Amino acid sequence: MTKKSLTQKQRALKILSRLKELYPDATCSLNYETPVQLLVATILSAQCTDERVNKVTPVLFGRFPDAESLANADILELEEIVRSTGFYRNKAKNIKAACRIIVNEFNSIVPNTMEQLLKLPGVARKTANVVLAHAYGINAGVTVDTHVKRLTQRLGLTTNTEPITIEKDLMALLPQPDWENWSIRLIYHGRAVCQARSPSCDICQLGDLCEMKFPDKNS
């Protein structure tokens, strides 16, 4: 069966199968021990690499290990610790405010529903999906970051540009149990092969399923 004869859903499932073979051990790159630490690390990862976040969180969680301590943290100290992740004032403010709500309204436990998580400052669907999937094993949606957005567009699985719409497109194409591992594996592939400015199409193991064609680097 050729690529042209495949439906979009069939192609998505083939890509998913290929990604599982390529990255069998792919998992969340953020370091954390509890749901609240995962929440905070994911908030910090906005416009920042996971590698940078993982350099910051040992100090952060050593000083403020749980929701209560984060809720009561001195904002200036919090800002200084997370400064290197970028947008540090806004991130520190959101972390403190989110943890205050978690303490006051959820008995210091990170909520496990999309609706409740989206009420927390600094939490959109991307962050909520990560927390639900990796802290609670709940696949509520598909995490759409810059890698997932870029690759799903290049692979021809969506023509949309808004993350929420892309997420809906992917949810219709993929089995729910694979929603989060799809994102994790696609992120790995985006970092290693299908990079933003210089995709390595000549070695890409998804090339026969891809809609995007880039000029040959050697031509």
Backbone as CSV, one residue per row, in Angstrom:
resi,resn,N_x,N_y,N_z,CA_x,CA_y,CA_z,C_x,C_y,C_z
1,MET,0.852,-1.200,0.000,0.000,0.000,0.000,0.886,1.248,0.000
2,THR,0.703,2.129,-0.967,1.525,3.331,-1.073,1.011,4.414,-0.145
3,LYS,1.857,5.426,0.060,1.467,6.532,0.929,0.200,7.205,0.417
4,LYS,0.089,7.360,-0.910,-1.062,8.050,-1.477,-2.354,7.268,-1.274
5,SER,-2.262,5.943,-1.169,-3.470,5.133,-1.015,-3.908,5.021,0.442
6,LEU,-3.075,5.496,1.356,-3.418,5.445,2.772,-4.325,6.607,3.152
7,THR,-5.280,6.338,4.027,-6.054,7.439,4.589,-5.171,8.162,5.604
8,GLN,-5.587,9.337,5.990,-4.813,10.100,6.963,-4.671,9.329,8.277
9,LYS,-5.745,8.670,8.687,-5.704,7.904,9.934,-4.764,6.712,9.802
10,GLN,-4.803,6.019,8.689,-3.909,4.889,8.481,-2.452,5.341,8.508
11,ARG,-2.179,6.487,7.919,-0.813,7.020,7.909,-0.374,7.405,9.316
12,ALA,-1.292,8.007,10.083,-0.983,8.383,11.460,-0.626,7.151,12.283
13,LEU,-1.355,6.067,12.096,-1.102,4.837,12.847,0.226,4.202,12.434
14,LYS,0.563,4.307,11.157,1.860,3.795,10.703,3.005,4.625,11.302
15,ILE,2.807,5.930,11.340,3.818,6.809,11.941,3.976,6.490,13.416
16,LEU,2.858,6.291,14.102,2.892,5.941,15.521,3.669,4.640,15.735
17,SER,3.397,3.628,14.927,4.088,2.349,15.034,5.587,2.515,14.807
18,ARG,5.933,3.316,13.823,7.347,3.570,13.511,8.026,4.296,14.672
19,LEU,7.342,5.267,15.261,7.912,6.017,16.380,8.159,5.120,17.586
20,LYS,7.244,4.171,17.816,7.420,3.235,18.936,8.659,2.364,18.733
21,GLU,8.938,2.015,17.481,10.128,1.223,17.185,11.395,2.058,17.353
22,LEU,11.321,3.315,16.939,12.498,4.190,16.986,12.842,4.628,18.400
23,TYR,11.805,4.881,19.207,12.028,5.418,20.558,11.237,4.605,21.584
24,PRO,11.624,3.350,21.787,10.832,2.463,22.666,10.822,2.897,24.127
25,ASP,11.864,3.587,24.557,11.973,3.953,25.972,11.716,5.434,26.225
26,ALA,11.115,6.111,25.265,10.883,7.552,25.405,9.942,7.836,26.570
27,THR,10.329,8.801,27.377,9.486,9.194,28.509,9.673,10.678,28.762
28,CYS,8.924,11.216,29.686,9.010,12.631,30.023,10.439,12.971,30.438
29,SER,10.996,14.032,29.870,12.390,14.408,30.125,12.578,15.218,31.400
30,LEU,11.497,15.684,31.982,11.594,16.492,33.193,11.814,15.612,34.416
31,ASN,12.646,16.095,35.332,12.898,15.359,36.576,11.932,15.837,37.667
32,TYR,11.280,14.885,38.334,10.314,15.228,39.380,10.066,13.994,40.237
33,GLU,9.532,14.208,41.428,9.196,13.099,42.309,7.716,13.060,42.665
34,THR,7.022,14.186,42.562,5.615,14.264,42.955,4.821,14.998,41.881
35,PRO,3.490,14.875,41.902,2.673,15.607,40.936,2.893,17.117,40.966
36,VAL,3.046,17.696,42.150,3.234,19.146,42.203,4.588,19.532,41.615
37,GLN,5.598,18.707,41.812,6.898,18.994,41.205,6.833,18.886,39.682
38,LEU,6.069,17.915,39.181,5.885,17.813,37.731,5.153,19.036,37.198
39,LEU,4.117,19.469,37.899,3.371,20.658,37.503,4.292,21.866,37.418
40,VAL,5.082,22.079,38.446,5.980,23.232,38.488,7.034,23.135,37.387
41,ALA,7.613,21.965,37.210,8.632,21.788,36.173,8.055,22.043,34.786
42,THR,6.817,21.626,34.576,6.184,21.828,33.267,5.877,23.302,33.032
43,ILE,5.461,24.006,34.067,5.262,25.457,33.947,6.586,26.129,33.582
44,LEU,7.663,25.715,34.213,8.976,26.300,33.939,9.471,25.981,32.533
45,SER,8.996,24.870,31.947,9.498,24.437,30.638,8.959,25.269,29.483
46,ALA,7.988,26.135,29.739,7.456,27.000,28.668,8.563,27.913,28.157
47,GLN,8.793,27.894,26.855,9.839,28.720,26.229,11.206,28.444,26.843
48,CYS,11.417,27.192,27.239,12.678,26.811,27.868,12.913,25.330,27.611
49,THR,14.170,24.918,27.562,14.465,23.507,27.343,14.297,22.711,28.632
50,ASP,13.955,21.435,28.482,13.853,20.557,29.645,15.205,20.446,30.339
51,GLU,16.269,20.473,29.565,17.610,20.383,30.137,17.878,21.536,31.099
52,ARG,17.500,22.737,30.714,17.686,23.895,31.572,16.813,23.782,32.823
53,VAL,15.558,23.357,32.639,14.654,23.204,33.780,15.233,22.212,34.781
54,ASN,15.806,21.106,34.277,16.354,20.083,35.154,17.587,20.553,35.928
55,LYS,18.205,21.638,35.475,19.317,22.216,36.217,18.824,23.131,37.341
56,VAL,17.610,23.649,37.157,17.039,24.584,38.122,16.271,23.870,39.237
57,THR,15.554,22.822,38.874,14.629,22.206,39.844,15.292,21.540,41.054
58,PRO,16.511,21.000,40.976,17.099,20.466,42.206,17.217,21.516,43.307
59,VAL,17.619,22.718,42.931,17.703,23.809,43.910,16.304,24.231,44.347
60,LEU,15.404,24.369,43.379,14.040,24.814,43.678,13.336,23.843,44.620
61,PHE,13.378,22.551,44.292,12.657,21.568,45.103,13.399,21.237,46.401
62,GLY,14.700,21.490,46.422,15.419,21.348,47.668,14.990,22.405,48.679
63,ARG,14.668,23.574,48.158,14.232,24.683,49.015,12.726,24.657,49.258
64,PHE,11.958,24.323,48.205,10.492,24.311,48.285,9.982,22.989,47.706
65,PRO,9.916,21.932,48.512,9.633,20.595,47.977,8.166,20.281,47.707
66,ASP,7.240,21.076,48.273,5.828,20.707,48.154,4.957,21.940,47.925
67,ALA,3.669,21.703,47.772,2.737,22.789,47.462,2.705,23.839,48.566
68,GLU,2.738,23.397,49.812,2.667,24.336,50.930,3.849,25.294,50.940
69,SER,5.043,24.751,50.787,6.232,25.607,50.818,6.285,26.537,49.605
70,LEU,5.847,26.059,48.463,5.816,26.911,47.267,4.767,28.004,47.409
71,ALA,3.638,27.666,47.992,2.572,28.658,48.194,3.022,29.776,49.121
72,ASN,3.898,29.453,50.066,4.356,30.431,51.049,5.744,30.994,50.737
73,ALA,6.271,30.656,49.579,7.624,31.081,49.225,7.714,32.593,49.071
74,ASP,8.868,33.132,49.422,9.140,34.537,49.148,9.270,34.697,47.641
75,ILE,8.486,35.590,47.059,8.413,35.702,45.602,9.745,36.105,44.995
76,LEU,10.506,36.945,45.702,11.806,37.376,45.171,12.802,36.213,45.151
77,GLU,12.764,35.394,46.187,13.638,34.213,46.205,13.233,33.232,45.116
78,LEU,11.935,33.061,44.941,11.432,32.169,43.895,11.861,32.664,42.510
79,GLU,11.726,33.956,42.289,12.139,34.535,41.010,13.619,34.295,40.746
80,GLU,14.434,34.475,41.763,15.882,34.328,41.589,16.251,32.895,41.236
81,ILE,15.596,31.929,41.862,15.905,30.520,41.589,15.539,30.133,40.163
82,VAL,14.403,30.630,39.656,13.931,30.205,38.322,14.331,31.180,37.224
83,ARG,15.132,32.162,37.547,15.487,33.233,36.608,15.987,32.699,35.261
84,SER,16.833,31.689,35.295,17.473,31.220,34.061,16.521,30.509,33.114
85,THR,15.284,30.232,33.542,14.323,29.559,32.651,13.590,30.547,31.754
86,GLY,13.811,31.851,31.967,13.144,32.857,31.146,11.754,33.195,31.665
87,PHE,11.322,34.419,31.393,9.998,34.878,31.845,9.802,34.556,33.328
88,TYR,10.865,34.729,34.088,10.913,34.206,35.455,9.932,34.883,36.392
89,ARG,9.665,36.167,36.197,8.720,36.838,37.088,7.318,36.250,36.937
90,ASN,6.906,36.075,35.708,5.568,35.529,35.461,5.478,34.071,35.918
91,LYS,6.536,33.294,35.664,6.535,31.890,36.076,6.483,31.770,37.595
92,ALA,7.288,32.582,38.287,7.293,32.527,39.753,5.931,32.914,40.315
93,LYS,5.336,33.943,39.747,4.015,34.386,40.192,2.977,33.287,39.992
94,ASN,2.997,32.642,38.832,2.027,31.590,38.547,2.236,30.366,39.423
95,ILE,3.481,29.993,39.655,3.769,28.826,40.503,3.253,29.062,41.920
96,LYS,3.551,30.211,42.452,3.109,30.538,43.817,1.579,30.569,43.891
97,ALA,0.945,31.216,42.916,-0.522,31.327,42.919,-1.181,29.969,42.715
98,ALA,-0.635,29.153,41.799,-1.200,27.825,41.555,-1.099,26.961,42.798
99,CYS,0.034,27.015,43.472,0.214,26.198,44.675,-0.669,26.691,45.821
100,ARG,-0.920,27.964,45.861,-1.827,28.494,46.888,-3.234,27.936,46.689
101,ILE,-3.669,27.859,45.421,-4.987,27.285,45.123,-5.003,25.798,45.444
102,ILE,-3.923,25.099,45.096,-3.840,23.664,45.381,-3.956,23.407,46.884
103,VAL,-3.294,24.240,47.672,-3.344,24.090,49.135,-4.735,24.410,49.673
104,ASN,-5.290,25.521,49.219,-6.544,26.019,49.799,-7.791,25.312,49.280
105,GLU,-7.763,24.889,48.019,-8.973,24.331,47.415,-8.911,22.827,47.149
106,PHE,-7.697,22.270,47.134,-7.568,20.851,46.786,-6.782,20.066,47.837
107,ASN,-6.764,20.597,49.056,-6.138,19.872,50.170,-4.685,19.500,49.880
108,SER,-3.995,20.412,49.197,-2.562,20.264,48.881,-2.266,19.156,47.872
109,ILE,-3.291,18.678,47.180,-3.113,17.631,46.165,-3.410,18.207,44.786
110,VAL,-2.509,18.010,43.853,-2.718,18.490,42.487,-3.964,17.813,41.914
111,PRO,-4.923,18.577,41.409,-6.151,17.970,40.878,-5.870,17.075,39.682
112,ASN,-6.753,16.117,39.454,-6.524,15.135,38.386,-7.593,15.180,37.303
113,THR,-8.165,16.362,37.077,-9.073,16.537,35.941,-8.633,17.740,35.128
114,MET,-8.910,17.695,33.842,-8.550,18.805,32.959,-9.224,20.092,33.413
115,GLU,-10.491,20.012,33.729,-11.250,21.195,34.128,-10.625,21.884,35.334
116,GLN,-10.253,21.109,36.334,-9.679,21.694,37.539,-8.277,22.236,37.298
117,LEU,-7.486,21.524,36.527,-6.123,21.980,36.255,-6.102,23.291,35.481
118,LEU,-7.041,23.443,34.561,-7.073,24.660,33.744,-7.450,25.903,34.555
119,LYS,-7.915,25.715,35.764,-8.228,26.848,36.636,-6.980,27.390,37.340
120,LEU,-5.889,26.647,37.273,-4.663,27.059,37.944,-3.896,28.079,37.089
121,PRO,-3.380,29.120,37.698,-2.583,30.114,36.956,-1.387,29.453,36.263
122,GLY,-1.140,29.842,35.029,-0.003,29.315,34.291,-0.211,27.950,33.675
123,VAL,-1.430,27.410,33.784,-1.703,26.066,33.265,-2.670,26.141,32.090
124,ALA,-2.182,25.742,30.920,-3.026,25.574,29.735,-3.084,24.073,29.421
125,ARG,-3.694,23.724,28.307,-3.906,22.301,28.012,-2.597,21.531,27.896
126,LYS,-1.554,22.148,27.356,-0.272,21.450,27.221,0.227,20.982,28.582
127,THR,0.280,21.892,29.539,0.745,21.553,30.886,-0.181,20.543,31.543
128,ALA,-1.488,20.760,31.411,-2.461,19.848,32.025,-2.333,18.438,31.460
129,ASN,-2.139,18.315,30.152,-1.984,16.996,29.536,-0.758,16.273,30.080
130,VAL,0.349,16.997,30.234,1.577,16.393,30.756,1.358,15.888,32.179
131,VAL,0.757,16.724,33.021,0.536,16.357,34.415,-0.407,15.166,34.523
132,LEU,-1.512,15.209,33.798,-2.480,14.114,33.868,-1.875,12.798,33.398
133,ALA,-1.110,12.850,32.308,-0.552,11.623,31.743,0.546,11.030,32.623
134,HIS,1.460,11.876,33.095,2.649,11.344,33.761,2.502,11.256,35.279
135,ALA,1.627,12.047,35.854,1.409,11.960,37.302,0.275,10.996,37.646
136,TYR,-0.729,10.901,36.735,-1.927,10.119,37.064,-2.272,9.032,36.042
137,GLY,-1.506,8.941,34.955,-1.790,7.919,33.953,-3.089,8.151,33.200
138,ILE,-3.498,9.410,33.089,-4.745,9.761,32.409,-4.435,10.444,31.077
139,ASN,-4.841,9.829,29.976,-4.656,10.442,28.658,-5.886,11.270,28.318
140,ALA,-5.854,12.529,28.710,-7.000,13.413,28.482,-6.903,14.145,27.158
141,GLY,-5.733,14.179,26.575,-5.535,14.886,25.312,-4.140,14.621,24.792
142,VAL,-3.791,15.335,23.720,-2.474,15.201,23.099,-1.675,16.468,23.395
143,THR,-0.516,16.313,24.001,0.337,17.462,24.277,0.882,18.022,22.971
144,VAL,0.659,19.304,22.727,1.134,19.939,21.497,2.129,21.033,21.870
145,ASP,3.414,20.732,21.706,4.445,21.751,21.891,4.973,22.146,20.516
146,THR,6.059,22.881,20.457,6.564,23.360,19.162,6.998,22.203,18.262
147,HIS,7.591,21.149,18.852,8.014,19.997,18.050,6.809,19.268,17.468
148,VAL,5.821,19.004,18.300,4.630,18.279,17.854,3.897,19.083,16.774
149,LYS,3.779,20.366,16.990,3.133,21.230,15.999,3.872,21.167,14.665
150,ARG,5.185,21.332,14.694,5.981,21.349,13.460,5.908,20.014,12.727
151,LEU,6.095,18.926,13.455,6.153,17.624,12.794,4.797,17.158,12.270
152,THR,3.727,17.420,13.020,2.421,16.980,12.525,2.007,17.767,11.287
153,GLN,2.440,19.016,11.198,2.169,19.784,9.983,2.989,19.254,8.820
154,ARG,4.262,18.984,9.045,5.128,18.463,7.990,4.685,17.074,7.534
155,LEU,4.212,16.279,8.467,3.756,14.927,8.138,2.389,14.915,7.460
156,GLY,1.743,16.075,7.402,0.456,16.174,6.736,-0.709,15.658,7.551
157,LEU,-0.556,15.671,8.876,-1.627,15.193,9.740,-2.536,16.314,10.203
158,THR,-2.168,17.541,9.928,-3.016,18.698,10.221,-2.602,19.856,9.335
159,THR,-3.563,20.700,9.021,-3.256,21.943,8.303,-3.478,23.140,9.218
160,ASN,-3.826,22.858,10.453,-4.115,23.928,11.404,-2.846,24.438,12.073
161,THR,-2.937,25.620,12.657,-1.785,26.246,13.295,-1.974,26.457,14.793
162,GLU,-3.226,26.453,15.262,-3.484,26.655,16.676,-3.343,25.336,17.436
163,PRO,-2.595,25.317,18.546,-2.378,24.072,19.294,-3.655,23.334,19.673
164,ILE,-4.677,24.049,20.082,-5.918,23.384,20.503,-6.564,22.665,19.324
165,THR,-6.548,23.286,18.147,-7.131,22.661,16.955,-6.282,21.492,16.485
166,ILE,-4.968,21.646,16.550,-4.064,20.542,16.209,-4.317,19.358,17.137
167,GLU,-4.489,19.646,18.412,-4.752,18.595,19.385,-6.026,17.829,19.026
168,LYS,-7.073,18.536,18.667,-8.327,17.885,18.282,-8.134,17.004,17.050
169,ASP,-7.368,17.503,16.076,-7.092,16.712,14.874,-6.387,15.404,15.236
170,LEU,-5.395,15.491,16.111,-4.616,14.311,16.486,-5.434,13.338,17.331
171,MET,-6.280,13.870,18.191,-7.130,13.002,19.020,-8.061,12.164,18.149
172,ALA,-8.450,12.701,16.995,-9.332,11.972,16.081,-8.581,10.902,15.283
173,LEU,-7.256,11.033,15.213,-6.459,10.113,14.393,-5.802,9.001,15.190
174,LEU,-5.587,9.219,16.489,-4.782,8.299,17.290,-5.602,7.612,18.383
175,PRO,-5.235,6.395,18.760,-5.910,5.716,19.876,-5.621,6.464,21.182
176,GLN,-6.604,6.605,22.033,-6.435,7.371,23.266,-5.275,6.882,24.135
177,PRO,-5.050,5.571,24.288,-3.930,5.134,25.127,-2.567,5.613,24.621
178,ASP,-2.494,6.018,23.347,-1.222,6.447,22.761,-1.090,7.962,22.646
179,TRP,-2.063,8.711,23.139,-2.020,10.161,22.966,-0.749,10.781,23.528
180,GLU,-0.372,10.417,24.753,0.801,11.049,25.348,2.103,10.457,24.828
181,ASN,2.154,9.142,24.615,3.423,8.598,24.120,3.689,9.039,22.677
182,TRP,2.632,9.369,21.929,2.811,9.964,20.604,3.586,11.273,20.732
183,SER,3.163,12.124,21.627,3.804,13.422,21.787,5.251,13.278,22.231
184,ILE,5.495,12.431,23.222,6.849,12.243,23.732,7.780,11.763,22.628
185,ARG,7.343,10.767,21.866,8.188,10.209,20.811,8.378,11.197,19.657
186,LEU,7.353,11.966,19.336,7.482,12.960,18.278,8.444,14.072,18.706
187,ILE,8.429,14.414,19.981,9.377,15.399,20.511,10.808,14.872,20.369
188,TYR,11.022,13.612,20.700,12.348,13.011,20.533,12.792,13.096,19.074
189,HIS,11.861,12.776,18.161,12.200,12.791,16.737,12.467,14.219,16.249
190,GLY,11.713,15.161,16.779,11.921,16.558,16.404,13.268,17.082,16.848
191,ARG,13.712,16.642,18.003,15.020,17.074,18.505,16.161,16.412,17.733
192,ALA,15.991,15.127,17.409,17.086,14.358,16.842,17.180,14.450,15.320
193,VAL,16.029,14.520,14.642,16.029,14.392,13.180,15.313,15.544,12.482
194,CYS,14.044,15.753,12.811,13.227,16.726,12.079,13.282,18.085,12.772
195,GLN,14.462,18.679,12.749,14.667,19.955,13.422,14.050,21.095,12.625
196,ALA,13.838,22.209,13.293,13.087,23.314,12.697,13.755,23.873,11.445
197,ARG,15.018,24.220,11.551,15.681,24.915,10.440,16.389,23.979,9.481
198,SER,16.835,22.839,9.973,17.615,21.946,9.123,17.224,20.489,9.352
199,PRO,16.040,20.099,8.864,15.601,18.714,9.045,16.481,17.738,8.270
200,SER,16.792,16.614,8.885,17.658,15.613,8.250,16.808,14.616,7.475
201,CYS,16.220,15.103,6.389,15.298,14.273,5.607,15.984,13.041,5.019
202,ASP,17.301,13.155,4.758,18.017,12.054,4.121,18.145,10.837,5.032
203,ILE,18.020,11.037,6.339,18.127,9.902,7.257,16.823,9.665,8.032
204,CYS,15.785,10.405,7.692,14.534,10.322,8.450,13.809,9.011,8.181
205,GLN,13.520,8.299,9.251,12.845,7.001,9.126,11.349,7.148,8.873
206,LEU,10.861,8.379,8.854,9.453,8.626,8.534,9.286,9.227,7.139
207,GLY,10.381,9.299,6.406,10.372,9.993,5.119,9.333,9.491,4.138
208,ASP,9.112,8.183,4.097,8.158,7.625,3.138,6.714,7.919,3.522
209,LEU,6.512,8.432,4.748,5.166,8.759,5.216,4.958,10.261,5.349
210,CYS,5.953,11.023,4.939,5.933,12.475,5.152,5.398,13.209,3.932
211,GLU,4.667,14.281,4.168,4.100,15.095,3.095,5.035,16.220,2.674
212,MET,5.955,16.585,3.555,6.829,17.721,3.298,8.114,17.239,2.637
213,LYS,8.524,17.953,1.587,9.766,17.622,0.910,10.694,18.833,0.972
214,PHE,11.893,18.610,1.503,12.869,19.683,1.605,13.954,19.466,0.559
215,PRO,14.600,20.547,0.123,15.663,20.420,-0.870,16.792,19.530,-0.374
216,ASP,17.367,18.757,-1.282,18.507,17.913,-0.939,19.682,18.800,-0.565
217,LYS,20.272,18.552,0.606,21.380,19.370,1.068,22.591,19.269,0.136
218,ASN,22.680,18.150,-0.579,23.846,17.928,-1.437,23.644,18.417,-2.857
219,SER,22.446,18.937,-3.160,22.181,19.354,-4.543,22.579,20.801,-4.759
